[in-house]
Amino acid sequence: MKKIQILGTGCPKCTKLAANAEAAAKETQIEYEIEKVTQINDIMKFGVMVTPALAIDGEVKVAGKVASVSEIKQMLS
């Protein structure tokens, strides 16, 4: 099972990234869990200074932009 983490404080871009990540996970038909990391201290533990960011299995894949569904699908495969 893939653990997908959305790092952000709940801004519109963070919400869009979460929606794209969920769509990508559904399209690739993998087992997944989405966690929203919203506390600044927790986000900084990932070494992320700019949000939104996307981490898969604890590894930051994108920071500071909203990745598209197709980009996220590539990261998940």
Residue pairs with C-beta under 8 A, 6 or more apart in sequence:
1 30
1 31
1 32
1 33
2 25
2 30
2 31
2 32
2 33
2 56
2 57
2 76
3 32
3 33
3 35
3 56
3 57
3 58
4 21
4 25
4 32
4 33
4 34
4 35
4 54
4 55
4 56
4 76
5 34
5 35
5 36
5 37
5 54
5 55
5 56
5 58
6 14
6 17
6 18
6 21
6 34
6 35
6 36
6 37
6 52
6 53
6 54
7 14
7 37
7 42
7 43
7 46
7 48
7 51
7 52
7 53
7 54
7 55
7 60
7 63
8 14
8 17
8 36
8 37
8 38
8 43
8 51
8 52
8 53
9 38
9 40
9 43
9 51
10 36
10 38
11 51
11 52
13 51
13 52
13 66
14 36
14 51
14 52
16 52
16 66
17 52
17 54
17 62
17 66
17 67
18 34
18 36
20 66
20 67
20 68
20 69
20 72
21 34
21 54
21 67
21 72
22 34
23 69
24 69
24 70
24 72
24 73
24 76
25 32
25 34
25 72
25 76
27 69
27 73
28 73
28 76
28 77
30 76
32 76
37 43
37 46
37 55
43 51
43 53
46 53
46 55
46 60
47 60
48 60
48 63
49 63
50 63
50 64
51 63
51 64
52 63
52 64
52 65
52 66
53 60
53 62
53 63
53 64
54 60
54 61
54 62
54 63
54 67
54 72
54 75
55 61
56 75
56 76
61 67
61 75
62 71
62 75
67 75
